[in-house]
Amino acid sequence: MNATLDAAIGHFEAGRLDEAEAACRAILATDAAQPDALFLLGVIAHRRGRNDEAVTRIEAAIARNRRNPLYRNALGVALAVLGRSERAIAAFRDALALAPQYADAYVNLGNALEKRGALAAAIDCFRRAIAIEPTLATAHFNLGNALLAQGDAAAIDAYRRAIALKPNFADAHMNLGAVLRRQGQPQEAAACFRRAVALRPDYAEAYDNLAGVLAEIGQLDEAVAANRRALELGPASAAAHSNLLFNLNFDESLGVTEHQAERRRWAERHAAALAPATAPRSADLDPERRLRVGYVSAHFRAYAASYAFGGVLTHHDPAQVEVFCYSDTRQADELTAIFRRAAATWRETAGLSDAALAERIAQDRIDILVDLVGHMGGHRLLVFARKPAPIQITAWGEPTGTGLAMMDYLLADPVLIPPAERPLFAERIIDLPGALGYWTPEKLPAPGPLPVRANGFVTFGSFNRRAKITPGVLRDWSAILRALPDARLVLKNKQFGDPAEQTELRTAFAAADLPAERVTFLGQTGRAEHFAAYRALDIALDPFPHGGGMTTLDALAMGVPVITRTGRTIPSRLAASCLTALDLMQFIATDAAGYVAAAVATAGDLDALERLRAALPGRLAHSAIGDARRYAAAVEDVYRTAWRRYCTEAAARQPDC
């Protein structure tokens, strides 16, 4: 018997699962209660994805030998895969009661606790495992994961330790890249992702992350290639496909035709099969009744788009709109609390599947469901694909269209989406006074005096992210600074705090014949310090082909005019949309020559620039996009118009009695 069992174990360790299973069955044919054979059959079943069978086999082994901690640990692993977390946790604790120095059981218990959201307890388990077995790379790796989930930068050290112990640990390289990216170190993050895909060429998630960070540092062609490789490896990933869509926004060679065609491909691949056989129908077709409006977002927090829709959310007329918020927000902050207070009903939805969230929305009898994310990270477009509400709208987050047949409307304006382009969209376009509203929960500082008066030179600036600074942008900015030899340029964003990124950009500017000493880099700061930094700028320069939306409005709120250059895509018109809403069309150019000329001309009339600096904050605050009550009322008018249309059409479809 022992020889046969030894042979079974040998086959299993060599990966010969068929031979190992046959040997175990031979043992059980003569001794049906042999616990080690039952246990090994259970482990083999787990390896083959038959976890229900694995649980049955291992429980049978435990019934015959209750003192073996290996059995309890393996049972917990199979139960965890089946989602039976409470039983899995109990099994791991049973294993540790039998063997208090069982490091692997601590790791598995930590993983189970982390999935339940008990991060502190999970971290304690991983640290106990490390204390028992300091060279256990998986313990350091999982500690890093839990710390990362907590937002603790100590995850970096945990991942580095895992890699030191196991240099070919592809997952550790990938996750280290993720945390370095969060910490504003994109160059190092890219190196980690490259190492991960070198170690595992079929690692779709690492390619997807590599694409994101390459776009951040302006290496667009490589980023899109990585996006496409991620999709080749994981064609079913809607998130990876959305990441491709987002990065294509930065490609100067593409226009709205190509962008909308790719969005329709996304919808056909990932969403079309989810559409219901019949669309939902409201039971109450009163066109003037109070509307139940649901907002869906992962970004109910301090996030750029939140300041575009925040004024709507906080200024709805409760007699007209009952607000529901479906929040996937994982890092709540003070803004989350403001939005939560504004909602009649707030639902935490991060733990719900798309199907479960769609069912929840349907149960809430939502009349109008609004997507606030678009194709940005954390979207729930596959909820909208299921059509849980009679009317569905996308707005503010990334107003470039979703491609979804089930999305009824896209809120925009005639500058952002000209009438001639509207037939290209899956959604019907409805115009607001401006595609983006502007709201801040705090009082902004005064712009202060015009900096050029004290400095003796004009200071241009751009507070947009690195991904938007394309080679064409560098060429135009260099041309502007060559035309104004005393002028300076200030670049501020999270990535610009990375010395490696500063070096790369200085090299790029030098190649464009721009001395490095004329460029100042500022990294991420708190919100108050961020607005204070605008006080050092005379003029802002909008990048292209992906311009700034909220960045433009922030600058205008601080009295800083923005020079923009429009193109063939929606992202290239974001700033133009904002400027048009304030009747500042003189700052909108359509080509390189016009862009440079507008910047030079604006810098040449200091008296006009000074007057504008004093007037712009009030001009924005009293405009149709900057007055939150007016803007919210305009949005409610759009909702009401859409609802009336729906009621009329639904009534017309009713059979005669």
MARBA-335897 format. One line per 10 residues: number of its first residue (from 1); for each residue x, y, z of C-alpha. Coordinates in nm, 3 decimals. Each point is the difference from the previous one (the first is absolute). Example, Ala and Ser with C-alpha at 12.3 -4.5 7.8 and 13.67 -1.06 7.14 Angstrom:
REM MARBA-335897
1> 1.230,-0.450,0.780 ~ 0.137,0.344,-0.066
//
This chain:
REM MARBA-335897
1> 0.000,0.000,0.000 ~ 0.276,0.248,0.093 ~ 0.180,-0.065,-0.329 ~ -0.316,0.076,-0.197 ~ -0.062,0.315,0.202 ~ 0.360,0.110,-0.050 ~ -0.044,-0.059,-0.373 ~ -0.322,0.207,0.000 ~ 0.177,0.287,0.177 ~ 0.291,-0.021,-0.242
11> -0.232,0.016,-0.300 ~ -0.185,0.296,0.152 ~ 0.317,0.197,0.072 ~ 0.118,-0.063,-0.358 ~ -0.329,0.128,-0.139 ~ -0.119,-0.340,-0.120 ~ -0.349,0.040,0.139 ~ -0.159,-0.290,-0.191 ~ 0.257,-0.245,0.137 ~ -0.031,0.146,0.351
21> -0.378,-0.033,-0.009 ~ 0.019,-0.358,-0.125 ~ 0.237,-0.096,0.283 ~ -0.229,0.156,0.260 ~ -0.301,-0.184,-0.137 ~ 0.196,-0.326,0.012 ~ 0.068,0.060,0.370 ~ -0.364,0.081,0.072 ~ -0.113,-0.312,-0.183 ~ 0.157,-0.205,0.279
31> -0.037,0.251,0.283 ~ -0.288,0.244,-0.059 ~ 0.085,0.192,0.319 ~ 0.368,0.069,-0.070 ~ 0.018,0.373,0.092 ~ 0.313,0.098,-0.192 ~ -0.138,-0.146,-0.322 ~ -0.332,0.180,0.055 ~ 0.187,0.323,0.073 ~ 0.219,-0.026,-0.309
41> -0.304,-0.070,-0.219 ~ -0.156,0.314,0.144 ~ 0.308,0.207,-0.079 ~ 0.007,-0.139,-0.354 ~ -0.368,0.091,-0.042 ~ 0.082,0.353,0.116 ~ 0.285,0.026,-0.252 ~ -0.245,-0.096,-0.273 ~ -0.260,0.254,0.108 ~ -0.241,-0.253,0.149
51> -0.020,0.170,0.339 ~ -0.330,-0.147,0.115 ~ 0.154,-0.345,-0.042 ~ 0.317,0.125,0.171 ~ -0.198,0.106,0.307 ~ -0.179,-0.334,0.018 ~ 0.324,-0.201,-0.028 ~ 0.196,0.210,0.249 ~ -0.285,0.000,0.252 ~ -0.004,-0.379,-0.026
61> 0.374,-0.005,0.072 ~ -0.050,0.229,0.302 ~ -0.273,-0.229,0.135 ~ 0.262,-0.276,0.011 ~ 0.292,0.213,0.123 ~ -0.096,0.315,0.190 ~ 0.354,0.086,0.108 ~ 0.157,0.078,-0.338 ~ 0.028,0.378,-0.056 ~ 0.079,-0.050,-0.371
71> -0.349,-0.135,-0.051 ~ -0.162,0.302,0.169 ~ 0.208,0.246,-0.201 ~ -0.083,-0.169,-0.332 ~ -0.369,-0.008,0.094 ~ 0.013,0.375,0.062 ~ 0.161,0.060,-0.340 ~ -0.277,-0.191,-0.183 ~ -0.273,0.171,0.201 ~ 0.149,0.341,-0.072
81> -0.009,-0.067,-0.374 ~ -0.367,-0.091,0.034 ~ -0.067,0.330,0.178 ~ -0.085,-0.163,0.331 ~ 0.210,0.246,0.191 ~ -0.123,-0.063,0.356 ~ 0.062,-0.373,-0.024 ~ 0.337,0.063,-0.167 ~ 0.109,0.232,0.282 ~ -0.109,-0.259,0.256
91> 0.200,-0.270,-0.179 ~ 0.317,0.211,-0.005 ~ -0.041,0.078,0.369 ~ -0.046,-0.372,0.072 ~ 0.327,-0.066,-0.184 ~ 0.178,0.262,0.210 ~ -0.146,-0.139,0.321 ~ 0.162,-0.332,-0.091 ~ 0.326,0.159,-0.126 ~ 0.058,0.354,0.136
101> 0.318,0.038,-0.208 ~ -0.171,-0.084,-0.332 ~ 0.102,0.303,-0.211 ~ -0.195,-0.099,-0.313 ~ -0.320,-0.025,0.204 ~ 0.057,0.355,0.128 ~ 0.043,0.119,-0.359 ~ -0.320,-0.172,-0.109 ~ -0.191,0.133,0.301 ~ 0.128,0.349,-0.079
111> -0.119,-0.031,-0.360 ~ -0.347,-0.109,0.114 ~ -0.022,0.285,0.248 ~ 0.115,0.252,-0.259 ~ -0.278,-0.109,-0.236 ~ -0.246,0.063,0.282 ~ 0.138,0.354,0.037 ~ 0.173,-0.070,0.333 ~ 0.326,0.159,-0.111 ~ 0.153,0.055,0.346
121> -0.056,-0.364,0.096 ~ 0.136,-0.116,-0.335 ~ 0.315,0.210,0.041 ~ 0.051,-0.152,0.344 ~ -0.023,-0.351,-0.150 ~ 0.255,0.077,-0.271 ~ 0.240,0.147,0.255 ~ -0.039,-0.308,0.220 ~ 0.083,-0.220,-0.301 ~ 0.312,0.210,-0.069
131> 0.109,-0.023,0.363 ~ -0.024,-0.380,-0.022 ~ 0.154,-0.031,-0.347 ~ 0.179,0.322,-0.105 ~ 0.093,-0.138,-0.343 ~ -0.360,-0.078,-0.101 ~ -0.036,0.224,-0.306 ~ -0.378,-0.046,-0.025 ~ -0.044,0.137,0.352 ~ 0.189,0.320,-0.090
141> -0.197,0.025,-0.326 ~ -0.337,-0.036,0.169 ~ 0.105,0.245,0.270 ~ 0.071,0.244,-0.281 ~ -0.347,-0.060,-0.147 ~ -0.173,0.071,0.331 ~ 0.209,0.311,0.062 ~ -0.075,0.120,-0.351 ~ -0.374,-0.048,0.064 ~ 0.043,0.218,0.310
151> 0.176,0.267,-0.203 ~ 0.321,-0.057,0.196 ~ 0.320,0.074,-0.194 ~ 0.177,-0.264,0.215 ~ -0.133,-0.242,-0.264 ~ 0.304,0.099,-0.206 ~ 0.241,-0.151,0.253 ~ -0.208,-0.317,0.028 ~ 0.001,-0.053,-0.377 ~ 0.371,0.073,-0.024
161> 0.067,-0.260,0.268 ~ -0.212,-0.256,-0.185 ~ 0.197,0.068,-0.318 ~ 0.334,-0.025,0.183 ~ -0.104,-0.345,0.123 ~ -0.149,-0.105,-0.333 ~ 0.138,0.211,-0.288 ~ -0.226,-0.161,-0.260 ~ -0.319,0.079,0.196 ~ -0.196,0.162,-0.285
171> -0.301,0.093,0.216 ~ 0.226,0.181,0.247 ~ 0.162,0.200,-0.280 ~ -0.346,0.087,-0.134 ~ -0.140,0.111,0.334 ~ 0.314,0.194,0.088 ~ -0.051,0.187,-0.326 ~ -0.360,0.075,0.100 ~ 0.097,0.155,0.333 ~ 0.291,0.197,-0.151
181> -0.241,0.139,-0.257 ~ -0.232,0.112,0.279 ~ 0.295,0.163,0.173 ~ 0.079,0.209,-0.306 ~ 0.304,-0.196,-0.120 ~ -0.111,-0.096,-0.353 ~ 0.346,-0.075,-0.140 ~ 0.074,-0.256,0.271 ~ -0.352,-0.138,-0.031 ~ 0.047,-0.054,-0.373
191> 0.323,-0.192,0.068 ~ -0.190,-0.229,0.240 ~ -0.276,-0.070,-0.249 ~ 0.256,-0.071,-0.273 ~ 0.171,-0.249,0.230 ~ -0.334,-0.168,0.075 ~ -0.083,-0.055,-0.367 ~ 0.355,-0.116,-0.070 ~ -0.042,-0.266,0.268 ~ -0.351,-0.090,-0.112
201> -0.064,0.089,-0.367 ~ -0.370,-0.089,0.030 ~ -0.059,0.235,0.296 ~ -0.293,0.204,-0.133 ~ -0.049,0.206,0.317 ~ 0.364,0.108,0.005 ~ -0.021,0.107,-0.366 ~ -0.313,0.201,0.085 ~ 0.179,0.173,0.288 ~ 0.307,0.059,-0.216
211> -0.223,0.170,-0.257 ~ -0.142,0.232,0.264 ~ 0.334,0.114,0.136 ~ 0.157,0.038,-0.347 ~ -0.285,0.232,-0.095 ~ 0.063,0.198,0.319 ~ 0.360,0.064,-0.099 ~ -0.084,0.091,-0.358 ~ 0.110,-0.321,-0.175 ~ -0.331,-0.032,-0.182
221> 0.092,-0.235,-0.283 ~ 0.144,-0.254,0.242 ~ -0.297,0.048,0.229 ~ -0.253,-0.080,-0.271 ~ 0.206,-0.301,-0.109 ~ -0.007,-0.126,0.359 ~ -0.377,0.063,0.014 ~ -0.049,-0.209,-0.311 ~ 0.225,-0.278,0.133 ~ -0.203,-0.007,0.323
231> -0.316,-0.041,-0.207 ~ 0.154,-0.276,-0.210 ~ 0.080,-0.190,0.318 ~ -0.329,0.080,0.173 ~ -0.259,0.086,-0.265 ~ -0.287,-0.029,0.251 ~ 0.134,0.282,0.221 ~ -0.235,0.295,-0.036 ~ 0.226,0.205,0.229 ~ 0.308,-0.057,-0.217
241> -0.198,0.096,-0.309 ~ -0.120,0.318,0.175 ~ 0.362,0.082,0.083 ~ 0.081,-0.023,-0.371 ~ -0.287,0.237,-0.077 ~ 0.129,0.247,0.256 ~ 0.356,-0.005,-0.134 ~ -0.119,0.046,-0.359 ~ -0.126,0.342,0.113 ~ 0.366,0.113,-0.002
251> 0.073,-0.114,-0.357 ~ 0.029,0.303,-0.227 ~ -0.058,-0.211,-0.312 ~ -0.353,-0.103,0.100 ~ -0.329,0.185,-0.015 ~ -0.350,-0.042,0.136 ~ -0.090,-0.251,-0.274 ~ 0.271,-0.242,0.112 ~ -0.074,0.061,0.368 ~ -0.370,-0.077,-0.032
261> 0.065,-0.304,-0.218 ~ 0.225,-0.147,0.273 ~ -0.263,0.077,0.263 ~ -0.258,-0.191,-0.201 ~ 0.242,-0.292,-0.026 ~ 0.033,0.010,0.378 ~ -0.377,-0.012,0.038 ~ -0.040,-0.283,-0.252 ~ 0.267,-0.209,0.169 ~ -0.083,0.055,0.365
271> -0.353,0.139,0.033 ~ -0.232,-0.104,-0.281 ~ -0.074,-0.345,0.144 ~ -0.110,0.156,0.330 ~ -0.284,0.206,-0.144 ~ -0.344,-0.104,0.130 ~ -0.258,-0.145,-0.237 ~ -0.235,0.285,0.093 ~ 0.093,0.341,0.136 ~ -0.120,0.093,0.350
281> -0.321,0.198,0.019 ~ -0.108,0.240,0.270 ~ -0.331,-0.074,0.168 ~ -0.067,0.371,0.044 ~ 0.005,0.199,-0.323 ~ -0.089,0.335,0.155 ~ 0.229,0.240,-0.194 ~ 0.006,0.260,0.280 ~ 0.055,-0.214,0.309 ~ 0.308,0.002,0.220
291> 0.277,-0.201,-0.166 ~ 0.213,-0.269,0.160 ~ 0.350,0.067,-0.138 ~ 0.287,-0.238,0.068 ~ 0.366,0.095,-0.032 ~ 0.260,-0.276,-0.046 ~ 0.367,0.067,0.068 ~ 0.321,-0.129,0.155 ~ 0.108,0.363,0.043 ~ -0.222,0.155,0.266
301> 0.315,0.154,0.149 ~ 0.266,0.262,-0.074 ~ 0.039,-0.076,-0.370 ~ 0.003,0.236,-0.298 ~ -0.340,-0.102,-0.137 ~ -0.163,0.036,0.342 ~ 0.029,0.376,-0.027 ~ -0.177,-0.013,-0.339 ~ -0.312,-0.176,0.132 ~ 0.028,0.093,0.369
311> -0.205,0.316,-0.039 ~ -0.283,-0.200,-0.158 ~ 0.001,-0.262,0.273 ~ -0.002,0.256,0.280 ~ -0.251,0.244,-0.153 ~ -0.280,-0.222,-0.128 ~ -0.349,0.126,0.077 ~ -0.137,-0.269,0.235 ~ -0.351,0.074,-0.125 ~ 0.109,-0.102,-0.349
321> 0.267,-0.265,0.057 ~ 0.053,-0.275,0.256 ~ 0.373,-0.079,-0.010 ~ 0.139,-0.353,0.027 ~ 0.378,-0.055,0.000 ~ 0.152,-0.338,-0.083 ~ 0.354,0.033,0.128 ~ 0.297,-0.222,-0.082 ~ 0.223,0.258,0.172 ~ 0.272,-0.183,0.194
331> 0.192,0.295,0.144 ~ -0.266,0.217,0.158 ~ 0.089,0.355,0.100 ~ -0.166,0.329,0.093 ~ -0.152,0.034,-0.347 ~ -0.155,-0.345,0.038 ~ -0.171,0.123,0.316 ~ -0.138,0.306,-0.182 ~ -0.144,-0.216,-0.278 ~ -0.140,-0.247,0.247
341> -0.188,0.276,0.181 ~ -0.142,0.123,-0.331 ~ -0.146,-0.339,-0.091 ~ -0.339,-0.117,0.118 ~ 0.131,-0.357,-0.031 ~ 0.366,-0.104,0.005 ~ 0.100,-0.355,-0.088 ~ 0.349,-0.146,0.040 ~ 0.037,-0.221,-0.306 ~ 0.368,-0.091,-0.030
351> -0.069,-0.358,0.107 ~ -0.286,-0.054,-0.245 ~ 0.040,-0.170,-0.336 ~ -0.128,0.181,-0.309 ~ -0.304,-0.228,-0.007 ~ -0.074,0.053,0.369 ~ 0.038,0.377,-0.029 ~ -0.233,0.009,-0.301 ~ -0.257,-0.195,0.201 ~ 0.036,0.240,0.294
361> -0.058,0.300,-0.228 ~ -0.307,-0.164,-0.153 ~ -0.136,-0.068,0.350 ~ 0.050,0.367,0.087 ~ -0.225,0.090,-0.298 ~ 0.247,0.254,-0.136 ~ -0.145,0.214,-0.280 ~ 0.326,0.149,-0.129 ~ 0.335,-0.168,0.057 ~ 0.312,0.213,-0.053
371> 0.351,-0.131,-0.065 ~ 0.265,0.237,0.138 ~ 0.311,-0.190,-0.112 ~ -0.010,-0.080,-0.373 ~ 0.282,-0.233,-0.100 ~ 0.230,0.108,0.283 ~ 0.121,-0.249,0.260 ~ -0.265,-0.129,0.236 ~ -0.291,0.040,-0.242 ~ -0.318,-0.207,0.024
381> -0.105,0.015,-0.365 ~ -0.089,-0.370,0.006 ~ -0.272,0.094,0.249 ~ -0.138,0.247,-0.254 ~ 0.023,-0.270,-0.267 ~ -0.266,-0.189,0.199 ~ -0.234,0.305,-0.024 ~ -0.127,0.006,0.360 ~ -0.165,0.342,-0.044 ~ -0.237,0.135,-0.268
391> 0.232,0.293,-0.081 ~ 0.379,-0.021,0.014 ~ 0.240,0.290,-0.037 ~ 0.379,0.041,-0.003 ~ 0.151,0.333,0.099 ~ 0.290,0.193,0.157 ~ 0.245,-0.282,0.082 ~ 0.136,-0.060,-0.348 ~ -0.252,0.154,-0.240 ~ 0.126,-0.177,-0.312
401> -0.276,-0.257,-0.053 ~ -0.031,-0.358,0.119 ~ -0.095,-0.188,-0.317 ~ -0.288,-0.161,0.190 ~ -0.331,-0.049,-0.179 ~ -0.162,-0.001,0.344 ~ 0.133,0.347,0.086 ~ -0.271,0.242,-0.108 ~ 0.170,0.338,0.035 ~ 0.337,0.172,0.023
411> 0.003,0.348,0.154 ~ 0.229,0.238,-0.185 ~ -0.008,0.336,-0.180 ~ 0.036,0.112,-0.365 ~ 0.370,0.079,0.035 ~ 0.091,-0.334,0.154 ~ -0.206,-0.200,-0.253 ~ -0.090,0.199,-0.313 ~ -0.334,-0.094,-0.162 ~ 0.169,-0.153,-0.306
421> 0.171,-0.264,0.218 ~ -0.303,-0.107,0.202 ~ -0.119,-0.279,-0.233 ~ 0.324,-0.185,0.085 ~ -0.104,-0.052,0.363 ~ -0.199,-0.285,0.150 ~ -0.165,0.253,0.233 ~ -0.230,0.290,-0.081 ~ 0.178,0.326,0.086 ~ -0.170,0.255,0.226
431> 0.159,0.340,0.050 ~ 0.063,0.170,0.333 ~ 0.128,0.359,0.043 ~ 0.338,-0.175,0.017 ~ 0.096,-0.367,0.006 ~ 0.182,0.062,0.328 ~ -0.135,0.183,0.299 ~ 0.231,0.161,0.254 ~ -0.044,-0.023,0.376 ~ 0.234,0.008,0.296
441> -0.104,-0.075,0.358 ~ 0.252,0.251,0.135 ~ 0.065,0.369,-0.061 ~ 0.293,0.040,-0.238 ~ 0.283,0.246,0.072 ~ 0.012,0.331,-0.183 ~ 0.211,-0.009,-0.319 ~ 0.241,0.262,0.130 ~ 0.191,0.250,-0.213 ~ 0.117,-0.081,-0.351
451> 0.336,-0.177,0.050 ~ 0.169,0.158,-0.302 ~ -0.019,0.342,0.166 ~ 0.235,-0.111,0.277 ~ 0.202,-0.257,-0.195 ~ 0.070,0.196,-0.315 ~ -0.077,-0.308,-0.211 ~ -0.314,-0.193,-0.095 ~ -0.060,-0.334,0.171 ~ -0.193,-0.260,-0.197
461> -0.121,-0.317,0.164 ~ -0.178,-0.329,-0.044 ~ -0.131,-0.207,0.290 ~ -0.113,-0.288,-0.223 ~ 0.127,-0.355,0.033 ~ 0.311,-0.118,-0.181 ~ -0.190,-0.219,-0.246 ~ -0.142,0.310,-0.166 ~ 0.340,0.149,-0.080 ~ 0.054,-0.148,-0.345
471> 0.293,0.075,-0.234 ~ -0.224,0.251,-0.180 ~ -0.069,0.180,0.327 ~ 0.372,0.019,0.076 ~ 0.065,0.147,-0.344 ~ -0.266,0.270,0.041 ~ 0.101,0.087,0.354 ~ 0.362,0.030,-0.110 ~ -0.108,0.228,-0.284 ~ -0.185,0.223,0.246
481> 0.298,0.027,0.232 ~ 0.238,0.065,-0.288 ~ -0.226,0.287,-0.109 ~ 0.014,0.138,0.356 ~ 0.363,-0.050,0.109 ~ -0.059,0.110,0.360 ~ -0.312,-0.210,0.058 ~ -0.012,-0.296,0.237 ~ -0.209,-0.318,0.014 ~ -0.135,-0.174,0.311
491> -0.120,-0.362,-0.022 ~ -0.188,-0.143,0.294 ~ -0.143,-0.348,0.049 ~ 0.056,-0.313,0.205 ~ 0.243,-0.148,-0.253 ~ 0.218,0.310,-0.003 ~ 0.111,-0.073,0.354 ~ 0.191,-0.300,-0.138 ~ 0.366,0.098,-0.068 ~ 0.020,-0.258,-0.281
501> -0.298,0.163,-0.169 ~ 0.153,0.344,0.038 ~ 0.322,-0.122,-0.161 ~ -0.191,-0.151,-0.294 ~ -0.195,0.319,-0.062 ~ 0.304,0.224,0.034 ~ 0.167,-0.212,-0.266 ~ -0.305,0.034,-0.225 ~ -0.007,0.379,0.044 ~ 0.372,0.026,-0.065
511> -0.051,-0.189,-0.327 ~ -0.254,0.270,-0.090 ~ 0.262,0.269,0.070 ~ -0.153,0.109,0.330 ~ 0.244,0.057,0.290 ~ -0.088,-0.217,0.300 ~ 0.037,0.291,0.243 ~ -0.314,0.159,-0.147 ~ -0.221,-0.292,0.113 ~ -0.110,-0.057,0.361
521> -0.153,-0.328,0.115 ~ -0.243,-0.028,0.290 ~ -0.134,-0.327,0.140 ~ -0.323,-0.091,0.172 ~ -0.123,0.221,0.285 ~ -0.310,0.039,0.209 ~ -0.298,0.174,-0.155 ~ 0.059,0.336,0.171 ~ 0.365,0.002,-0.111 ~ -0.105,-0.106,-0.349
531> -0.221,0.305,-0.048 ~ 0.259,0.224,0.159 ~ 0.247,-0.116,-0.267 ~ -0.219,0.161,-0.268 ~ 0.085,0.337,0.150 ~ 0.349,-0.033,-0.151 ~ -0.139,-0.036,-0.355 ~ -0.082,0.278,-0.245 ~ -0.136,-0.225,-0.279 ~ -0.088,-0.371,-0.018
541> 0.077,-0.215,-0.303 ~ -0.243,-0.280,-0.080 ~ 0.155,-0.319,-0.145 ~ -0.133,-0.193,-0.302 ~ -0.148,-0.218,-0.142 ~ -0.131,-0.072,0.352 ~ -0.063,0.331,0.164 ~ -0.097,0.084,0.354 ~ -0.358,0.031,0.117 ~ 0.000,0.057,0.373
551> 0.362,0.118,-0.020 ~ -0.117,0.276,-0.233 ~ -0.282,0.099,0.233 ~ 0.233,0.000,0.300 ~ 0.231,0.241,-0.182 ~ -0.287,0.230,-0.099 ~ -0.129,-0.004,0.358 ~ 0.342,0.130,0.105 ~ 0.000,0.278,-0.260 ~ 0.238,-0.176,-0.241
561> -0.108,-0.002,-0.368 ~ 0.056,-0.324,-0.192 ~ 0.131,-0.027,-0.356 ~ -0.136,-0.310,-0.173 ~ 0.033,-0.169,-0.338 ~ -0.299,-0.201,-0.120 ~ 0.012,-0.311,-0.216 ~ -0.209,-0.281,-0.143 ~ -0.096,-0.166,0.328 ~ -0.216,0.069,0.303
571> 0.297,0.012,0.242 ~ 0.163,0.267,-0.217 ~ -0.303,0.227,0.052 ~ -0.043,-0.019,0.377 ~ 0.172,0.332,0.065 ~ -0.173,0.160,-0.300 ~ -0.335,-0.106,0.145 ~ 0.084,0.171,0.330 ~ 0.136,0.315,-0.165 ~ -0.302,0.032,-0.229
581> -0.235,-0.021,0.298 ~ 0.180,0.310,0.137 ~ 0.016,0.181,-0.336 ~ 0.381,-0.027,-0.015 ~ 0.031,-0.126,-0.355 ~ 0.308,0.218,-0.067 ~ 0.203,-0.263,0.186 ~ -0.108,-0.286,-0.228 ~ 0.234,-0.094,-0.289 ~ -0.045,-0.266,-0.268
591> 0.362,-0.058,-0.103 ~ 0.358,0.037,0.121 ~ 0.052,0.346,-0.145 ~ -0.318,0.131,0.159 ~ 0.085,-0.162,0.335 ~ 0.345,0.160,0.015 ~ -0.132,0.334,-0.124 ~ -0.279,0.006,0.263 ~ 0.248,-0.069,0.279 ~ 0.243,0.266,-0.118
601> -0.275,0.259,-0.054 ~ -0.152,-0.063,0.342 ~ 0.342,0.039,0.162 ~ 0.050,0.325,-0.189 ~ -0.297,0.188,0.144 ~ 0.063,0.013,0.374 ~ -0.271,0.255,0.073 ~ -0.267,-0.224,-0.156 ~ 0.148,-0.301,0.176 ~ -0.016,0.183,0.332
611> -0.363,0.100,-0.050 ~ -0.091,-0.355,-0.096 ~ 0.174,-0.140,0.307 ~ -0.220,0.211,0.223 ~ -0.321,-0.076,-0.191 ~ 0.025,-0.372,-0.078 ~ -0.088,-0.150,0.341 ~ -0.326,0.195,0.019 ~ -0.072,-0.058,-0.366 ~ 0.019,-0.374,0.054
621> -0.191,0.004,0.329 ~ -0.295,0.185,-0.156 ~ -0.004,-0.197,-0.325 ~ -0.241,-0.276,-0.101 ~ 0.269,-0.261,0.076 ~ 0.149,0.154,0.313 ~ -0.323,0.085,0.183 ~ -0.083,-0.340,0.151 ~ -0.370,0.074,0.046 ~ -0.045,0.115,-0.359
631> 0.197,-0.292,-0.135 ~ -0.194,-0.254,0.213 ~ -0.326,0.156,-0.121 ~ 0.115,-0.036,-0.361 ~ 0.080,-0.366,0.062 ~ -0.341,-0.053,0.159 ~ -0.160,0.156,-0.308 ~ 0.186,-0.256,-0.213 ~ -0.117,-0.283,0.223 ~ -0.357,0.126,-0.015
641> 0.008,0.030,-0.380 ~ 0.135,-0.354,-0.032 ~ -0.260,-0.130,0.244 ~ -0.288,0.169,-0.183 ~ 0.121,-0.147,-0.326 ~ 0.019,-0.342,0.159 ~ -0.352,0.028,0.143 ~ -0.143,0.108,-0.335 ~ 0.173,-0.284,-0.186 ~ -0.087,-0.261,0.263
651> -0.366,0.106,0.001 ~ -0.009,-0.024,-0.378 ~ 0.124,-0.359,0.020 ~ -0.274,-0.106,0.241 ~ -0.266,-0.222,-0.162 ~ -0.350,0.145,-0.016 ~ -0.233,-0.134,0.269
//
